[in-house]
Amino acid sequence: MACLALSLQPTNGPDIMLQTREWFPPSRALAALSAFRLTRLSQSSHRAASSSSASASAQPHPSSDDLDSSLGDDPLAASSGQVIVGVESKYRVIYRLVNSIYVLGVTTADDQARAATNAFDCINTVNQAVSVVVAACRGVDVTPEKVHRKYPEVYMALDIVLRGAAGAVRLAAILSSIHGDNIAKLVSSAPDAESRVRGADQWSAQMEVLSADRRATLESFSGATFELPAETLAAGDEVAVAIAPVVVTEDQSQKDQPPQTTDESTEEKDPFAASEKLNKPEEALVGGFKKITDPTSDPTAALAGLEVTTLPPAEATKPTFVSVEGFEGDYGGIEFGSEEASLNDAFEGFNTAFGGGLDASEFVTTTKTKPKGPGLTGLELLATGPGGPTPATAAGSQLDGIMAAQAAAEMTTPEMYIHEEINAEFKESLLSRVGLKGTVYLRTLPPKKAAGKETEFSFRLEGTSVIKRAALLSSTVSSLENNLFHVRTGSKEEPIPVLKFSLQPKLTPLPLRVRLLKRHSGTLLSVMIQYASNPTLPSPLTNVTFAVKLPVDPTLLNVSPKAVLNREERELRWHIPDIPLKEHTGRLRARMPVDQDSSEGELDVVGMVRFSGQGLMTLSGVSIRPASESVVQFTEVSHTYSTGNYSCL
């Protein structure tokens, strides 16, 4: 991998020729050659400006350094040299100037140990390419016109030189036959010529003779048949028995024989006959159950292993008025409407979110809803089992799979989209940390539909002024500079992340501002979350979940609006269907008694927000566009976004 590409670049005009290795993309080679040309022209203009300023200054006797610097307008006009070019991907360009044409070799710019090896190997390859060009032009007077006259011969010769197959003898043979009439002789006769010069045998002729002998031997053996007489086969069997006699012991014979049963009947049994246990008496069937007939036994013995939850004190059943700003109202307690009210009517709204409730895990309404039958005509029940998902979950997963398969079948071009993950942390009303990570995904055609063809196109990113850092998947995508990228990959079933980026913190958009207020007075803890949506969002946020990590497992809890409590994780959740963009500030409240008094220290409460969505525009403003407006080689589908660590303290 010493020399990756060879090129002929005139001092004025476009490149004449470019030869690359199989694994080196031509786009990267063109980028390196363009960077070399820009470096040469920029240094040439800088040298010309410095020489003109030196000549304009009134110096009666210029120094020797000034005279040397004024020789030539091109600083890379030396006979040979090397220069490192590139910004993102750096390459080392070895050059030799022959008359008016640069012979360029491109290699990698690695560390010092590997760079020295690559540089010397690339210099050797460039020297061989110079010999080919000089031989093709019949002298050092190399011009683009002369190279074009022998373009096929130069192309084939440089291809052999680039792959390292041209030794000294073979290079001499190529140079001697470059002005011949047969180009095939230029390629095929060189190995034979090298063998003749070295004095080696003609392997090709010997291999032809050996191949013919082997083919004749295979044909003769394929038609031959071998038959052994019966006496030979019988003698072989006797020898085999003598070598390995079969010894059968009595114990083994008894084990091999199946056990004999005396009650075995010779008649064939009916597999559909009723069981004989039906004829047994009832006492034999229920013999495994024991019935206690002792009237003096204690009935509370069966309840000895049950755990009874301790009820709260009587004061806890009375409502408590709270005058804290934002949390005004009566919390807790049981209130009866009239003395004639039955027990069911008195406790009908007791388990709802507004009734206070003694069991905060049962925040459900009292209206009875009819259970919905299984969707998709019961097909989702086939995917469910004893430990499987519920019918609704199975139906949803099957519906998603059907929609994904239908979308894959309808794909005609590759699809690209951006997924963004927003992270933010608020301390009360102040934003302490924020970050947005974006990933550009490529969804190729399915392998069955692509039929082995590779996906290759170019695209452009717009709105990249807010990006702080970016990384490419070098095996799939390469940068062409100026926010242009080239993709080349095989077909895959799953989307491929080709590019990742992160935004500058000061330019990161905030979809939602959150504020957490906490009041700990005595043994009462009050929590409130205030939220407001960003009015500049492309679309309102939907299906937003607010969660609060509680310090204790509450026995009494009052929330507004309705919420769901997870006792195992000690987490209280609110689900908001949608949040308007303008003039809307929401409030979520919760109040509970705790064991720790406020004088003993504050309790830690953490709030989190989870939401996700999709749309035609991204939150960051970064968009994907085709490289050419006239040719569209891919489809830009809806972009997605979700939250990572979106919390408030």
N, C-alpha and C positions, 0 to 999 in steps of 0.2 A: 504494500500500500504506500510505496515511496512517492511515485508520481501518479497523480490522480487524473490529470488532463494535460494535453498539449494544444497549443494554439499558435497561429500565425497572425500577427497584428501589425499592420503597416503604421507608420508614423502619422499619416494622414489618410483617413478613409475608414470604412468598416472592416471588421475582421474577415480574414480570408478563409480560415479553416479552424475547426474545433474538434478534437478527438478526446473522448472521456472513457474511463473504465466503466464496466457494467453496473457497478453498485454506486457510482457517483452521479448524482442528478445533474443533467445539463444546466438546469436553472441556477444551481449554485456555482457551477463553473462560469456561467455568463456573468453572475454577480461579482465574482472575483476579478474577471477580466475588465468589467466596467469600473470596478474600484481601482484597478491598476491604471486604467486610462485617465480617470479623474485625478489620481495622485500625480501622474506624470504631467498633466496639463496644469494643475494647480501649482506645483513646484516650478514649472516652466514660467508661468506668469509672475510668480514671486521673484524668481531669479532675474527676469527681464526688468521688473520694476526696480530692483536693487541696483542692477548694472546701470540703468539710465540715471538714477539719482547719483551714483558715484561719478559718472561722466559729467554730470551737470555741475558738480562741486569743483571749485577752482583749486586743483592740486597740480603744481608744476611737475612733480615727480611721483607718480603713483607707485604704491608698494607692490611687491611681488604677489601678495595675497589678492589684491584687487585685480591684478592682471590674470591670475589663475581663475578667479571667479567670473571673469568676463568671457571666458572661452566657452562658446556655445550657449544656445538659449535653453537647451533641454538638460536638466541635471541628471536624467537617466540615460544620457547619450553615450555612456561608457560602453565598452565592448561587452561587458557582462556584469552581473550583480544580482542582488536579491532584495525584496522589499516585502513587508508584512502589510496586508490590506484587510479591510472588513471591519465591521463594527460589532455585530452580534456574533457572527461566525468568522473567525480570523483564519486566513490562509497565507502561506508563504509562496510568493511568486518568484521563480528563478527565470531570469531573462538574459538573452544574448541578442545584440543588435547586429544584424547582417545587412549592410548597406542601408536600406530604408525600411526593413521589416524586422520586427521583434519576434524572436522565437521564444515562447513563454511556456514554462512548466509550472503547474499548480500542485502544491502539496500542503499537508496540514502544518499548523504552527503549534507544535506540542511543547513539552518541557525540553530542557537543554539536551538531555541524553538522547531522546528520540528525535529531536529536531536536527541534531547533527547527522544522524544516520539517514533520515529522510532527505535532508538537503544534499548530501553527497550523492545519493542514488538518483535524485532528481536532476542534479547537474550532469551526471553521466548520460541520462536519458535526453536532456536538452542538447548536449554535444552531438549525440547520434542524430537527433532531428536536424541540427544545423548541417551535418554532413549530407543528409538526404536532400535538403533544400539546395545546397550548393551544387550537388551533383545534378539535380534536376535542372538548374539554371545554367549549367556548364561554366561555373565560375562564381566569384564573389559578387559579381554585378547582379544582385538579386532584386527583382522588381515584381510587383503584383502581376504584371502581364505575363512574365515568363512562368510564374507559378501556375497561372490559370491554364497555360498550354499543356502542362504536365500534371494537371489536377488529379486524375485517377491514380497515376503512379505514385504521386506524393501522398495521396490519401491512404493507399494500401501500405506503403512503406512506413508511414507514421503509425499506422495501426499495429504493425508488427513491433516497432520500436517501443511503443507505449506499453505493450503487454510484456516486455522484458524477454521476448523470444529471440532477439537479435544479438548473437554474440559477435565477436570481432570478425570471424570468418564469414558468417552469414550476412553481416552488414556489408562486407566487401562484395559478396555475390549480389546482394540487392543493388548496391551502387553501380556495379558493372552492367547489370541487366535493366537498369531503370529506363534506358533509351531504346529498349527492344520493342518489338511489335506485339508481343504476347504478354498481357498482364498476369495471366494465370501462371506462366513460367516464372514470373517474378516471385510468386508466393510459394509454389510447390518445389521448385528446383533448389531453393536455398538450403534446406536440410540435407539433401543429397550432396550438394557441393561442400558443405561443412564436413560431412563424413569422409568424402574423398580427400580433402585437404588434411584431415587428421590421420589418414591412413587406416580407417576403420573398415570392417567388412560391410558388404551390402546386405543389411538386415532385411530389406524388403524382398530381395530374391530368395533368400533362405527361408523367410517366413512363408512365402508362397509355396515352396516345395513341402515344408512341414505341414502346411494346411491341407495340401492335396493328399499327402500320405495319411493324415488323420481322418480325412473324409472317406478314403477308400477302406481304412480299417473299420470304421463305424458301419459302413455298408456291408462288409463281409460278416461281421459279428451279428448284425441284426437279422441276417438270413439264416444263420446257423441254428440247428436244433440239437438237443442232447437228450438221450433216452437211456435210463438205467434198467438193467434186467431185474426180474422179480427176485432172483437169488440174492442179488446185492441188497435189495431193500429188506429182505427177511433177515439177512445177516446183520444189517444195521440195527434192526429192532432188537435182536438178541443182545447185541453189545450195549444198547441203551438200557435194557432191563438189568443187565449185569452190573452196570455202573451205578445205577440209582434204583435199587429194589424198593418195591412198595411194601411197607410193613404196616399191618392193621392190628392194633391192640384191642383187647376185649372192652376196656373202658371207653375207648373212642367209638367202637361199634355200638355200645349201649347208648352213648350220648347222641349218635347220629340217628338212632331209631326213635320215632315219635312215641310219646307215652301212650299206653293203652288204657282206654277208659272202659269200664264195665257197663256204664249206663248209656253207651253210645247206641243210638238207634239207626237202623239202616234206612228208615223212611226219610224222604226229603222234607224239610220243614218249610212251611209257608212263610215267606218274609213279611207278608201283610197280616199275619194272624195277631190277635189281641194278646196282650201280655198276661202271663199267668198270675201276676201280682194282683190283678183285679179280683181274683177269687179268694184272696186272703181276707181274714176278718178285719174290722176297723181298728181293733186294738193293736194289731201288728203294724198297721200303717202309721199310727200316731204314737208309737212307742218311744220315739226320740224326744217327745215333749213331756215335760214334767208339770203336773198340776198340784198346786199347794192346796191341800184340803184342811189344813189345821186352822181353825177359826181364831186361835189365840195368837197367831203370828202378827208381827207389827207391820202395818202397810207402809210405814215410812222407811223401811229398810231398803226398798227398791229405789228410793230417791236419795240415798246416802251419797252417791257419786256425782250428783248434779251440783253445778255451781250457780248460785243465785246472785245476781248483780245487786249491789247495795243501792237502795233508793236514795235520792237526794233529800236533804232536810226540808222541813215544811216551809221555811222561808224562801226556798228556791222556787216554789210554785206561785209566789206572788209577783206581779209585774213590778218592774223597776223603771222609773223615769230617768232618762239620760238627757242632759242639757248641753252636751258637747256639740260644737258647731259641726254641722254636717251629719250628726248622728241623733238628732232629736227624736224622741218618741218613747213609748213603753216597750220594754223588752222582757220576754219570759212571762210566766204566770198562766193560770187557767181561769177562765171567766165563763160562768154559766148564764145563759140568756134568761131562763125562768126556772122555777122549781119543778114544773111539770116536764121539763125537757128530759128526754131519756138519755141514757149513758151513751148511746151511739150518736145521737144528735149533738151532745156536748163535745164529744171528741171527734166530730166529723172533720173539722178543719184544723185539728191539732197537729197533724203530721205534715202539713203544708209548710212551705218556706216562710210564710208570713205569720204563722201561728206560734212561733217560738219553738215548740217541740221539745220533748225530752229525748227523742232518738233522731239525731240529725242525719242519719244515713237513709231515712225514708222520706225524702222530700218529693212526694208524689201528690197529685191532685186526686180528689175523690170521685171525679167523673169516670164512669166505667166506659172503656173503649172496647169495641168489638175486635177480637183478634183477626188479623189479616191472614188470608190464606196464602199458601206458598205460591210465589210467582213462577213465571216461565213454565206453567202447567205442570209443576212438580218435578221438573228435571233437576233442580238443584238438590233434591233429596238424594239423588244418586251419589253425590260427592260427599255426603255427610255420613258419619258413622258414630260409634259409641264415644270416641274422643275427638270427633271432627268438628268443623265449624257449624254454626247455626244455619238454618236454611236461608236466611236473609244474607248472611256473609257469603255462603256458597253461591247464591244467585248473583251477588255483586261481583265476585271474582270471575264467575263464568261469563258474565256480561262484559267485564273488562277484557277478558281474553278474546271474546268474539269481536269486540270493537277493534282491538289491536290487530287481530288477524285480518279483519276487513280493511283496516287502514294500510297494512302491509301489502295486501293484494291490490289496492288502488294506487300504490306509489308508482310513479313513472319516472321521477327524478330523485336524486338524493335530497334529504331534508336537513336543515340546520336550525338550531335554536340555542338560546342562552338561558342557563339556570343560575339564579343569583341567591345567595344566602346572606341574610342581613343579621348582624350581631350588634347589640347595644346594651348598655348598662346605665341605669339612672340611679342617682342617689338623691332621694326626695324629688325635687323638680329640676335638678342639674344633671346634664349629660356628662358622665365620667369617661366612658369608652364607647367607641363605635367602629365598625368595620364591615365592609361588604366584599365578599368573594364571589366572583363570577366564573362560570365554566361554559365554553363554547362546545356544543355537542354536534356530532355528525352522525346521521342515521342513513346508512347506505341501503341500496336495494337488497332484498333478501338474496342469499346465495343461489337459491333455486331460480329466481327470476333474473339474476345477473348473468348466469351461464358462464361463470369463470372470468368475466371481464372486470378489470380494475376500475375503481372510481377515481377520476382525475379531473380537477377543475381548479380555478382560482377565484378568490373572493377578497373583499375589502372590508375593513372595520371602520366605522364612522363614530365620532364622538369619543375618541380616545384621549382627549386632553385631561380627563379626570382620572386616568389610570396611573397608578403609582408603580406597579410591578406586574410583569407578565412572563409566562413560561410556555414554551411550545413542546408538543410531542414530536421530537425530531424525526422519529421513524415514519411519521405519517404526513406532517406538514412542514413546510420550509418557508422562511420569510424572504420576500422579494423587495423589502424596504418600502418606505412610503405607505405603510399600513396595508400592503398587498401581501397575500399569502397564497401558496400553492399546495393543494392536497393531492396525495396519491396513495391509495390503499386498496386492499382487497375488500370483498363484501363480507359483512358480519351481521349477525342477528341483533346484537345489542348496540345501542348508541356508543360512539367512540368520543371520549373527551380529547379534543385536539388542541385546546388552548385554555389556559387559566390566567385570571388577572385579579388584582385587588385595587381598590380605589384609594385615593388620598382621603384621610379622615376628615379634613375640613370640607371636602366636596362630596361626602357621602350623604345621600338623602335619607331622611327619617320618615318611614311611613306612618308611625304612630308615636306620639309623646305620652309617657306614662308617669304618674306621680303616686307614690305610696305614702299614706299618712297613718300613723300608729299612735294610739293613746292608751297608756297603761295607768289606770287609776285604781289603787287598792288591789282587789283581786279581779277586776273587770278589765278585759282587753278589747279595745275597739280598733278596727282596721277599715280603711277606706282606700279605694283605688280610683283615681281620676284619670281619664284618657281623652285624647283629642286626636282626630285624624289630620293628616297633612293635606291641605286643600289643593296642592299641586299634583297629586297623584293622578295617573291616567284613568283609574277606575276605583270605585269604593272598595274597601276591604270587606270580605265576606268570611263567614265561619271562623270568627276570632274566638279563641279560648283564653281566658284569664285564669291563672292558678295562683293560689297562696299556700305556701308551706306553713302550717300551723305548728307552734312550739309544743302543744299538748294535744291529746285526744279529748275533744270537748264532750262534756256531759249535757250541757245546755248550749244552744246555738241559735242565733237569730240572724238571718241574712236578708238582703234586699238588693236586687231582685232574686229570683229563684236560683239555687245553686245545687251542686251535687258534692257530697262529702265522701272521700275515700279514707276509711279509718285505718287501713293497713299502711298507706303512705302518708297519712295525716295531711291530706291535700284537699283544698276546697276549690272547686272549679265553677266558673261561669261561662256559658256559651252564648255569644252575641251573634245573631245571624248576619247582620251587616251594620256598618258604621258609616253614616253620611260624611261627605267631604267637608261641608261648610256649616258653621254655626251649630256645632254639636259637641257638647262636653258630657261624657257619661260618668256615672258614679256607681261603684259597687261597694256595698257595706256589709260588714259582719261584726258580731259582738258575741263574746263568750266569757264565762267565768274561768279563772285559772287558779292553780294552787299557790303560785308564787305571788307574794305581795310586791307592789311597786317599790317599796322601800328596800327590798332585798336585791334589786337590780332589774334592768330592762330585759325583755324577751326579744329574741331575734325572729323577725318575720320577713320572708322573702317572697316577692311576687314575680311571676313569669307570664309571658305572653307568647302564644303560638298561633300562627296564621300562615296560610299559603294561598297561592292563586296563580293565574296565568293571564296573558294578554298579548296584544300585538306590539306593545312597547315595553321596554325594560325599565326598571327603577333607576338604573344608573345613566340611562340615555345612550348606552353603547348599542349599535345596531350593525347588522350584517347586510352587505350589499354585494351584488356581483361585480367582478372586476371590469366588465364591459357592459354597458347598458343595453347594447344591441343583442348580446348573446347571454341568455339566462340558463346556466347549467345546473342550478339547484333551486330548491324552494325553501323560503324562510317561513317556518310555522310559528305557532304561538309560543312565546317565551314564558318561563315559569319562575316563581320566586317562593322562598320559604324562610322561616326564622331558624337561627341556630341557638344562640344564647341571648335572648331578649328578656332582660330581667330588670327589676327595680328594687332598691333597698330602702 
